[in-house]
Amino acid sequence: MITASPLAAQDDAPARLELPLLDAPYNFAHGYRAPSMQQSLSVTTGFYEASHYGIQKAWGERKWLARGSILLFDYFTFTLPFGGVWLHEEYHRAVMGHRGIDSFNDVYKFNVFAEAIAVSRVKDEDLIRLKRDHPAEQVRLGAAGIEGEQQLVLQLEKNRFFRGTRGWHLPLYWLTTLGNWGYVFSGTFPEVNEWTEEFNQQDGANVPVRDFTGHDFTAWAYDLFRPGEPYEARGVHPSGVGIDRYRKPADLTAEELDFLELQGRLALLNFLDPNLFGIYGFTFTSPFSGRPTKVNARAGHMLTSFGYTVDANIFLKQEDLNLFVVLHSYANGARRFPGVDAQVLDLPVAIGGKQFMVSPRAAMWLQPQDQQFRPTSGTVGGLAAIRVDHPLAARFGSYMELEGKTAGWVAGNVHLDANLSLRLGVTSSLR
């Protein structure tokens, strides 16, 4: 028998929080620098887990008042520190920070109803260097913001499916997924030409207040198709001071506009997600083991440094076995490339009489050569990671994670080159 697991309010269910206190080498590659992608993702995930759970606890059995309050909370805090927009901008900043480029997240200006929020205080010469020395990272820079937001939704879904959290995140899921789709889809709109000219006029000759890129996805498409074009070829800013950073639809060729429009259509795949409709899994009795088994699946689309990926995300839970698998279909302008990523979460292991939770992960892929848009040849790569959680008290714990990868794009990992990372952090469960 198969049954759906619908939305359920459980006032005593936990909310899971974690914080990577150390993410090396990112934190120390260019002096001390934080947050990394993983640190900002953990902060924002915890922000919503704790706040949504707290609102539900405050209202008790008055479920609809709790949900209405969460809806208002998400709408008014989305552009505040630690909310979704903060995470979006921190992912942009992490790509630049990885190469020692300083910046400022304008979310800290606390303009809740801002028409646009910038990553400011970026120097032209740093962007020139990034495009010259690391053209694939320049491309990834434009798409990194929604990469972070999509990782947020996925992490909250994994927490609920595998770890039993019960925060009501549907408004956040829809606010994020609709916003990201609309942002990508708008990249070809003629109105963006006028919007860009207005922002150039507002910025004037004041270089530090300028955003690093303008509309994320016109810039993403522009650099994707032009990896060898020097950044300064963008021309002089209309004020006569600095480089004309912001790309408009008018700056794109017909081929580039068509490709960006395709991404807007493909982004609709992110709505093929049962979690958006309050369906968090399907339970059945396994014909092989006779044990209760819970499964769920969702589609996904994400922009990358070489083009995009279309994914199938599969969730499976059977007693102590938690398995998350992603099947990738990477694509550049020439062809598709396969990839698979598998992770076992929170496997209980006893070592020396102490209890640990072990989470191994392995991935393999074929991705375009040099992370570029045009190559037909691919490069084999992979990732191996292990995380060990250790409870310190009833509600608190610590963890250590070691992750190594070859060159290649991995969502939530800032390194396009080969890397070995160590993360140390703390966890907490709110009950």
One Martini backbone bead per residue (centre of mass of N, CA, C, O) as a GRO file, in nm:
protein
  431
    1MET     BB    1   0.097   0.035   0.022
    2ILE     BB    2   0.031   0.375  -0.070
    3THR     BB    3   0.128   0.683   0.091
    4ALA     BB    4   0.093   1.002   0.176
    5SER     BB    5   0.285   1.285   0.313
    6PRO     BB    6   0.150   1.533   0.453
    7LEU     BB    7   0.080   1.800   0.606
    8ALA     BB    8   0.218   1.846   0.942
    9ALA     BB    9   0.150   1.928   1.278
   10GLN     BB   10   0.431   1.929   1.519
   11ASP     BB   11   0.506   2.078   1.811
   12ASP     BB   12   0.749   1.854   1.905
   13ALA     BB   13   0.917   1.901   1.673
   14PRO     BB   14   1.207   1.956   1.520
   15ALA     BB   15   1.473   2.189   1.479
   16ARG     BB   16   1.750   2.241   1.263
   17LEU     BB   17   2.085   2.335   1.355
   18GLU     BB   18   2.377   2.492   1.192
   19LEU     BB   19   2.747   2.564   1.222
   20PRO     BB   20   3.024   2.661   1.047
   21LEU     BB   21   3.316   2.769   1.196
   22LEU     BB   22   3.478   2.603   0.971
   23ASP     BB   23   3.616   2.684   0.629
   24ALA     BB   24   3.864   2.502   0.479
   25PRO     BB   25   4.031   2.748   0.298
   26TYR     BB   26   3.845   2.996   0.267
   27ASN     BB   27   3.884   3.161   0.542
   28PHE     BB   28   4.231   3.175   0.466
   29ALA     BB   29   4.321   3.255   0.166
   30HIS     BB   30   4.256   3.593   0.231
   31GLY     BB   31   4.268   3.582   0.498
   32TYR     BB   32   3.988   3.660   0.666
   33ARG     BB   33   3.684   3.483   0.545
   34ALA     BB   34   3.329   3.566   0.571
   35PRO     BB   35   3.117   3.370   0.433
   36SER     BB   36   3.063   3.088   0.305
   37MET     BB   37   2.854   2.898   0.145
   38GLN     BB   38   2.802   2.698   0.385
   39GLN     BB   39   2.762   2.912   0.604
   40SER     BB   40   2.524   3.072   0.479
   41LEU     BB   41   2.334   2.831   0.446
   42SER     BB   42   2.318   2.757   0.748
   43VAL     BB   43   2.209   3.025   0.853
   44THR     BB   44   1.945   3.037   0.679
   45THR     BB   45   1.830   2.768   0.757
   46GLY     BB   46   1.817   2.831   1.064
   47PHE     BB   47   1.639   3.081   1.048
   48TYR     BB   48   1.385   2.923   0.938
   49GLU     BB   49   1.362   2.693   1.135
   50ALA     BB   50   1.332   2.866   1.395
   51SER     BB   51   1.106   3.068   1.316
   52HIS     BB   52   0.885   2.871   1.224
   53TYR     BB   53   0.878   2.705   1.482
   54GLY     BB   54   0.819   2.940   1.678
   55ILE     BB   55   0.547   3.024   1.555
   56GLN     BB   56   0.405   2.755   1.593
   57LYS     BB   57   0.436   2.746   1.903
   58ALA     BB   58   0.287   3.012   1.970
   59TRP     BB   59   0.001   2.907   1.834
   60GLY     BB   60  -0.026   2.610   1.827
   61GLU     BB   61  -0.343   2.500   1.723
   62ARG     BB   62  -0.337   2.766   1.541
   63LYS     BB   63  -0.257   2.704   1.233
   64TRP     BB   64  -0.351   2.951   1.049
   65LEU     BB   65  -0.204   3.167   1.213
   66ALA     BB   66   0.077   3.052   1.171
   67ARG     BB   67   0.079   3.063   0.860
   68GLY     BB   68   0.023   3.365   0.831
   69SER     BB   69   0.276   3.455   0.989
   70ILE     BB   70   0.485   3.320   0.804
   71LEU     BB   71   0.414   3.470   0.549
   72LEU     BB   72   0.481   3.753   0.661
   73PHE     BB   73   0.766   3.698   0.754
   74ASP     BB   74   0.888   3.620   0.475
   75TYR     BB   75   0.822   3.883   0.326
   76PHE     BB   76   0.971   4.090   0.544
   77THR     BB   77   1.264   3.909   0.559
   78PHE     BB   78   1.395   3.844   0.275
   79THR     BB   79   1.575   4.140   0.281
   80LEU     BB   80   1.723   4.043   0.530
   81PRO     BB   81   1.927   3.934   0.741
   82PHE     BB   82   1.943   3.578   0.664
   83GLY     BB   83   1.789   3.573   0.423
   84GLY     BB   84   1.748   3.502   0.094
   85VAL     BB   85   1.902   3.753  -0.016
   86TRP     BB   86   2.151   3.727   0.154
   87LEU     BB   87   2.235   3.455   0.036
   88HIS     BB   88   2.254   3.540  -0.256
   89GLU     BB   89   2.484   3.751  -0.208
   90GLU     BB   90   2.690   3.557  -0.066
   91TYR     BB   91   2.742   3.381  -0.315
   92HIS     BB   92   2.867   3.597  -0.480
   93ARG     BB   93   3.091   3.674  -0.273
   94ALA     BB   94   3.233   3.396  -0.266
   95VAL     BB   95   3.345   3.400  -0.551
   96MET     BB   96   3.519   3.651  -0.500
   97GLY     BB   97   3.661   3.568  -0.231
   98HIS     BB   98   3.823   3.329  -0.352
   99ARG     BB   99   3.997   3.585  -0.507
  100GLY     BB  100   4.015   3.842  -0.306
  101ILE     BB  101   3.735   3.995  -0.328
  102ASP     BB  102   3.587   4.273  -0.231
  103SER     BB  103   3.272   4.337  -0.045
  104PHE     BB  104   2.911   4.434  -0.021
  105ASN     BB  105   2.609   4.380   0.155
  106ASP     BB  106   2.310   4.567   0.110
  107VAL     BB  107   2.126   4.438   0.325
  108TYR     BB  108   2.259   4.616   0.564
  109LYS     BB  109   2.057   4.867   0.491
  110PHE     BB  110   1.749   4.793   0.543
  111ASN     BB  111   1.581   4.771   0.255
  112VAL     BB  112   1.294   4.608   0.219
  113PHE     BB  113   1.179   4.778  -0.062
  114ALA     BB  114   1.382   4.730  -0.266
  115GLU     BB  115   1.428   4.703  -0.605
  116ALA     BB  116   1.741   4.665  -0.541
  117ILE     BB  117   2.030   4.459  -0.452
  118ALA     BB  118   2.362   4.498  -0.379
  119VAL     BB  119   2.703   4.436  -0.468
  120SER     BB  120   2.944   4.628  -0.335
  121ARG     BB  121   3.268   4.749  -0.340
  122VAL     BB  122   3.378   4.694  -0.635
  123LYS     BB  123   3.647   4.655  -0.837
  124ASP     BB  124   3.738   4.669  -1.158
  125GLU     BB  125   4.019   4.525  -1.140
  126ASP     BB  126   3.899   4.261  -1.020
  127LEU     BB  127   3.717   4.188  -1.264
  128ILE     BB  128   3.938   4.177  -1.470
  129ARG     BB  129   4.095   3.945  -1.332
  130LEU     BB  130   3.875   3.730  -1.325
  131LYS     BB  131   3.823   3.712  -1.635
  132ARG     BB  132   4.117   3.652  -1.719
  133ASP     BB  133   4.190   3.402  -1.508
  134HIS     BB  134   3.851   3.314  -1.453
  135PRO     BB  135   3.601   3.275  -1.664
  136ALA     BB  136   3.414   3.062  -1.521
  137GLU     BB  137   3.376   3.237  -1.261
  138GLN     BB  138   3.236   3.472  -1.397
  139VAL     BB  139   2.989   3.309  -1.471
  140ARG     BB  140   2.913   3.194  -1.190
  141LEU     BB  141   2.864   3.467  -1.052
  142GLY     BB  142   2.581   3.529  -1.183
  143ALA     BB  143   2.442   3.238  -1.067
  144ALA     BB  144   2.496   3.209  -0.750
  145GLY     BB  145   2.243   3.319  -0.610
  146ILE     BB  146   2.033   3.093  -0.696
  147GLU     BB  147   2.195   2.862  -0.595
  148GLY     BB  148   2.151   2.927  -0.296
  149GLU     BB  149   1.837   2.919  -0.294
  150GLN     BB  150   1.814   2.624  -0.396
  151GLN     BB  151   1.974   2.503  -0.159
  152LEU     BB  152   1.776   2.584   0.059
  153VAL     BB  153   1.531   2.420  -0.025
  154LEU     BB  154   1.673   2.145  -0.026
  155GLN     BB  155   1.762   2.142   0.274
  156LEU     BB  156   1.478   2.159   0.397
  157GLU     BB  157   1.379   1.897   0.264
  158LYS     BB  158   1.591   1.709   0.394
  159ASN     BB  159   1.524   1.765   0.688
  160ARG     BB  160   1.238   1.653   0.675
  161PHE     BB  161   1.279   1.370   0.553
  162PHE     BB  162   1.538   1.270   0.742
  163ARG     BB  163   1.493   1.460   1.037
  164GLY     BB  164   1.187   1.562   1.114
  165THR     BB  165   1.110   1.828   1.044
  166ARG     BB  166   0.821   2.094   1.092
  167GLY     BB  167   0.843   2.327   0.925
  168TRP     BB  168   0.666   2.587   0.753
  169HIS     BB  169   0.785   2.646   0.404
  170LEU     BB  170   0.599   2.721   0.162
  171PRO     BB  171   0.634   3.028   0.118
  172LEU     BB  172   0.939   3.006   0.066
  173TYR     BB  173   0.934   2.817  -0.174
  174TRP     BB  174   0.762   3.008  -0.356
  175LEU     BB  175   0.925   3.268  -0.336
  176THR     BB  176   1.182   3.141  -0.454
  177THR     BB  177   1.086   2.995  -0.717
  178LEU     BB  178   0.941   3.232  -0.848
  179GLY     BB  179   1.173   3.440  -0.834
  180ASN     BB  180   1.381   3.282  -1.002
  181TRP     BB  181   1.219   3.246  -1.256
  182GLY     BB  182   1.160   3.548  -1.309
  183TYR     BB  183   1.455   3.638  -1.329
  184VAL     BB  184   1.544   3.465  -1.565
  185PHE     BB  185   1.309   3.538  -1.765
  186SER     BB  186   1.379   3.861  -1.763
  187GLY     BB  187   1.658   3.879  -1.928
  188THR     BB  188   1.493   3.952  -2.221
  189PHE     BB  189   1.365   4.205  -2.145
  190PRO     BB  190   1.329   4.530  -2.253
  191GLU     BB  191   1.303   4.665  -1.966
  192VAL     BB  192   1.604   4.615  -1.881
  193ASN     BB  193   1.722   4.850  -2.037
  194GLU     BB  194   1.590   5.072  -1.867
  195TRP     BB  195   1.680   4.978  -1.588
  196THR     BB  196   1.985   5.004  -1.643
  197GLU     BB  197   1.991   5.306  -1.709
  198GLU     BB  198   1.885   5.400  -1.435
  199PHE     BB  199   2.117   5.281  -1.261
  200ASN     BB  200   2.345   5.431  -1.395
  201GLN     BB  201   2.237   5.711  -1.321
  202GLN     BB  202   2.233   5.674  -1.013
  203ASP     BB  203   2.537   5.604  -0.978
  204GLY     BB  204   2.726   5.725  -1.170
  205ALA     BB  205   3.060   5.808  -1.054
  206ASN     BB  206   3.002   5.593  -0.818
  207VAL     BB  207   3.158   5.304  -0.790
  208PRO     BB  208   3.100   5.172  -0.500
  209VAL     BB  209   2.771   5.154  -0.550
  210ARG     BB  210   2.800   4.944  -0.746
  211ASP     BB  211   2.724   4.678  -0.888
  212PHE     BB  212   2.883   4.392  -1.014
  213THR     BB  213   2.630   4.338  -1.267
  214GLY     BB  214   2.327   4.354  -1.233
  215HIS     BB  215   2.180   4.155  -1.425
  216ASP     BB  216   2.260   3.836  -1.382
  217PHE     BB  217   2.170   3.692  -1.678
  218THR     BB  218   2.293   3.874  -1.885
  219ALA     BB  219   2.579   3.836  -1.779
  220TRP     BB  220   2.595   3.532  -1.792
  221ALA     BB  221   2.550   3.508  -2.101
  222TYR     BB  222   2.773   3.695  -2.197
  223ASP     BB  223   3.016   3.530  -2.066
  224LEU     BB  224   2.956   3.247  -2.175
  225PHE     BB  225   3.009   3.343  -2.489
  226ARG     BB  226   3.284   3.529  -2.368
  227PRO     BB  227   3.565   3.413  -2.234
  228GLY     BB  228   3.789   3.600  -2.411
  229GLU     BB  229   3.675   3.864  -2.318
  230PRO     BB  230   3.750   4.143  -2.195
  231TYR     BB  231   3.613   4.326  -1.950
  232GLU     BB  232   3.682   4.617  -2.075
  233ALA     BB  233   3.495   4.573  -2.339
  234ARG     BB  234   3.234   4.705  -2.221
  235GLY     BB  235   3.334   4.982  -2.144
  236VAL     BB  236   3.224   5.291  -2.063
  237HIS     BB  237   3.070   5.456  -1.850
  238PRO     BB  238   2.828   5.697  -1.888
  239SER     BB  239   2.992   5.894  -1.684
  240GLY     BB  240   3.318   5.826  -1.750
  241VAL     BB  241   3.347   5.617  -1.497
  242GLY     BB  242   3.458   5.340  -1.567
  243ILE     BB  243   3.287   5.047  -1.610
  244ASP     BB  244   3.034   4.888  -1.802
  245ARG     BB  245   2.888   4.639  -1.636
  246TYR     BB  246   2.605   4.641  -1.740
  247ARG     BB  247   2.388   4.415  -1.886
  248LYS     BB  248   2.187   4.391  -2.175
  249PRO     BB  249   1.982   4.269  -2.409
  250ALA     BB  250   2.117   4.459  -2.628
  251ASP     BB  251   2.408   4.299  -2.587
  252LEU     BB  252   2.274   4.058  -2.719
  253THR     BB  253   2.240   3.807  -2.909
  254ALA     BB  254   2.023   3.599  -3.051
  255GLU     BB  255   2.152   3.342  -2.933
  256GLU     BB  256   2.161   3.443  -2.637
  257LEU     BB  257   1.861   3.498  -2.602
  258ASP     BB  258   1.765   3.210  -2.659
  259PHE     BB  259   1.920   3.073  -2.427
  260LEU     BB  260   1.793   3.239  -2.197
  261GLU     BB  261   1.502   3.162  -2.260
  262LEU     BB  262   1.541   2.861  -2.209
  263GLN     BB  263   1.603   2.892  -1.905
  264GLY     BB  264   1.323   2.995  -1.830
  265ARG     BB  265   1.179   2.731  -1.909
  266LEU     BB  266   1.351   2.527  -1.740
  267ALA     BB  267   1.282   2.654  -1.456
  268LEU     BB  268   1.001   2.504  -1.435
  269LEU     BB  269   1.113   2.236  -1.312
  270ASN     BB  270   1.109   2.340  -1.007
  271PHE     BB  271   0.786   2.271  -0.987
  272LEU     BB  272   0.865   1.956  -0.977
  273ASP     BB  273   0.753   1.958  -0.648
  274PRO     BB  274   0.588   1.821  -0.386
  275ASN     BB  275   0.665   2.027  -0.158
  276LEU     BB  276   0.492   2.269  -0.278
  277PHE     BB  277   0.221   2.071  -0.192
  278GLY     BB  278   0.272   1.910   0.087
  279ILE     BB  279   0.458   1.666  -0.025
  280TYR     BB  280   0.699   1.452   0.162
  281GLY     BB  281   0.595   1.164   0.072
  282PHE     BB  282   0.609   0.799   0.021
  283THR     BB  283   0.458   0.508   0.162
  284PHE     BB  284   0.592   0.169   0.176
  285THR     BB  285   0.625  -0.173   0.121
  286SER     BB  286   0.883  -0.361   0.076
  287PRO     BB  287   0.932  -0.640  -0.138
  288PHE     BB  288   1.225  -0.716  -0.017
  289SER     BB  289   1.201  -0.650   0.319
  290GLY     BB  290   0.911  -0.555   0.450
  291ARG     BB  291   0.966  -0.252   0.491
  292PRO     BB  292   0.933   0.059   0.556
  293THR     BB  293   0.910   0.309   0.286
  294LYS     BB  294   1.049   0.623   0.185
  295VAL     BB  295   0.960   0.854  -0.083
  296ASN     BB  296   1.109   1.094  -0.317
  297ALA     BB  297   1.071   1.349  -0.585
  298ARG     BB  298   1.262   1.580  -0.803
  299ALA     BB  299   1.318   1.845  -0.993
  300GLY     BB  300   1.591   2.029  -1.174
  301HIS     BB  301   1.738   2.366  -1.222
  302MET     BB  302   2.076   2.488  -1.310
  303LEU     BB  303   2.315   2.713  -1.321
  304THR     BB  304   2.641   2.738  -1.468
  305SER     BB  305   2.973   2.774  -1.588
  306PHE     BB  306   2.875   2.609  -1.880
  307GLY     BB  307   2.541   2.637  -1.818
  308TYR     BB  308   2.363   2.346  -1.728
  309THR     BB  309   2.124   2.161  -1.515
  310VAL     BB  310   1.942   1.852  -1.508
  311ASP     BB  311   1.750   1.708  -1.238
  312ALA     BB  312   1.727   1.417  -1.021
  313ASN     BB  313   1.569   1.389  -0.706
  314ILE     BB  314   1.631   1.137  -0.451
  315PHE     BB  315   1.435   0.998  -0.184
  316LEU     BB  316   1.540   0.764   0.087
  317LYS     BB  317   1.367   0.570   0.354
  318GLN     BB  318   1.499   0.304   0.586
  319GLU     BB  319   1.508   0.359   0.874
  320ASP     BB  320   1.856   0.415   0.899
  321LEU     BB  321   1.825   0.473   0.591
  322ASN     BB  322   1.972   0.755   0.413
  323LEU     BB  323   1.898   0.847   0.070
  324PHE     BB  324   2.072   1.065  -0.166
  325VAL     BB  325   1.998   1.134  -0.516
  326VAL     BB  326   2.172   1.264  -0.811
  327LEU     BB  327   2.078   1.321  -1.148
  328HIS     BB  328   2.274   1.433  -1.414
  329SER     BB  329   2.232   1.688  -1.687
  330TYR     BB  330   2.464   1.826  -1.849
  331ALA     BB  331   2.506   2.157  -2.023
  332ASN     BB  332   2.598   2.303  -2.317
  333GLY     BB  333   2.636   2.419  -2.649
  334ALA     BB  334   2.694   2.101  -2.757
  335ARG     BB  335   2.616   1.909  -2.496
  336ARG     BB  336   2.587   1.628  -2.293
  337PHE     BB  337   2.640   1.531  -1.939
  338PRO     BB  338   2.710   1.310  -1.692
  339GLY     BB  339   2.578   1.247  -1.345
  340VAL     BB  340   2.650   1.150  -0.993
  341ASP     BB  341   2.494   1.175  -0.654
  342ALA     BB  342   2.573   1.030  -0.329
  343GLN     BB  343   2.397   1.010  -0.003
  344VAL     BB  344   2.452   0.934   0.336
  345LEU     BB  345   2.251   0.988   0.625
  346ASP     BB  346   2.287   0.938   0.951
  347LEU     BB  347   2.469   0.693   1.033
  348PRO     BB  348   2.481   0.474   1.284
  349VAL     BB  349   2.778   0.471   1.504
  350ALA     BB  350   2.994   0.269   1.702
  351ILE     BB  351   3.276   0.410   1.897
  352GLY     BB  352   3.399   0.324   2.187
  353GLY     BB  353   3.089   0.363   2.305
  354LYS     BB  354   3.022   0.579   2.090
  355GLN     BB  355   2.810   0.801   1.923
  356PHE     BB  356   2.755   0.825   1.569
  357MET     BB  357   2.717   1.024   1.265
  358VAL     BB  358   2.734   0.911   0.929
  359SER     BB  359   2.822   1.099   0.606
  360PRO     BB  360   2.850   0.984   0.302
  361ARG     BB  361   3.006   1.089  -0.021
  362ALA     BB  362   2.949   1.051  -0.385
  363ALA     BB  363   3.096   1.158  -0.707
  364MET     BB  364   3.030   1.168  -1.067
  365TRP     BB  365   3.171   1.309  -1.383
  366LEU     BB  366   3.092   1.483  -1.692
  367GLN     BB  367   3.256   1.774  -1.804
  368PRO     BB  368   3.338   2.038  -1.955
  369GLN     BB  369   3.599   2.166  -2.085
  370ASP     BB  370   3.702   2.416  -1.876
  371GLN     BB  371   3.405   2.514  -1.825
  372GLN     BB  372   3.279   2.538  -2.115
  373PHE     BB  373   3.045   2.605  -2.381
  374ARG     BB  374   3.180   2.463  -2.659
  375PRO     BB  375   3.276   2.194  -2.590
  376THR     BB  376   3.265   1.835  -2.666
  377SER     BB  377   3.451   1.770  -2.446
  378GLY     BB  378   3.536   1.587  -2.153
  379THR     BB  379   3.570   1.569  -1.786
  380VAL     BB  380   3.667   1.372  -1.540
  381GLY     BB  381   3.505   1.348  -1.214
  382GLY     BB  382   3.507   1.409  -0.843
  383LEU     BB  383   3.364   1.315  -0.515
  384ALA     BB  384   3.460   1.310  -0.159
  385ALA     BB  385   3.282   1.246   0.156
  386ILE     BB  386   3.285   1.312   0.521
  387ARG     BB  387   3.061   1.296   0.801
  388VAL     BB  388   3.081   1.368   1.165
  389ASP     BB  389   2.861   1.317   1.431
  390HIS     BB  390   2.847   1.448   1.780
  391PRO     BB  391   2.707   1.421   2.075
  392LEU     BB  392   2.700   1.640   2.370
  393ALA     BB  393   2.385   1.656   2.405
  394ALA     BB  394   2.053   1.652   2.375
  395ARG     BB  395   2.075   1.934   2.168
  396PHE     BB  396   2.388   1.888   2.110
  397GLY     BB  397   2.662   1.929   1.866
  398SER     BB  398   2.916   1.795   1.650
  399TYR     BB  399   3.133   1.848   1.353
  400MET     BB  400   3.297   1.674   1.075
  401GLU     BB  401   3.430   1.770   0.742
  402LEU     BB  402   3.542   1.594   0.448
  403GLU     BB  403   3.632   1.742   0.120
  404GLY     BB  404   3.689   1.608  -0.210
  405LYS     BB  405   3.801   1.739  -0.537
  406THR     BB  406   3.789   1.794  -0.849
  407ALA     BB  407   3.748   1.936  -1.122
  408GLY     BB  408   3.443   2.123  -1.090
  409TRP     BB  409   3.097   2.145  -1.063
  410VAL     BB  410   2.939   2.228  -0.741
  411ALA     BB  411   2.692   2.272  -0.550
  412GLY     BB  412   2.814   2.482  -0.288
  413ASN     BB  413   3.101   2.489  -0.436
  414VAL     BB  414   3.342   2.729  -0.511
  415HIS     BB  415   3.526   2.513  -0.644
  416LEU     BB  416   3.646   2.449  -0.973
  417ASP     BB  417   3.877   2.336  -0.859
  418ALA     BB  418   4.073   2.161  -0.689
  419ASN     BB  419   3.980   2.023  -0.353
  420LEU     BB  420   4.029   2.060   0.012
  421SER     BB  421   3.795   2.033   0.281
  422LEU     BB  422   3.731   2.178   0.612
  423ARG     BB  423   3.472   2.115   0.862
  424LEU     BB  424   3.353   2.291   1.155
  425GLY     BB  425   3.082   2.227   1.398
  426VAL     BB  426   2.748   2.298   1.508
  427THR     BB  427   2.455   2.164   1.678
  428SER     BB  428   2.082   2.185   1.688
  429SER     BB  429   1.775   2.110   1.875
  430LEU     BB  430   1.443   2.206   1.862
  431ARG     BB  431   1.164   2.128   2.117
   0.00000   0.00000   0.00000
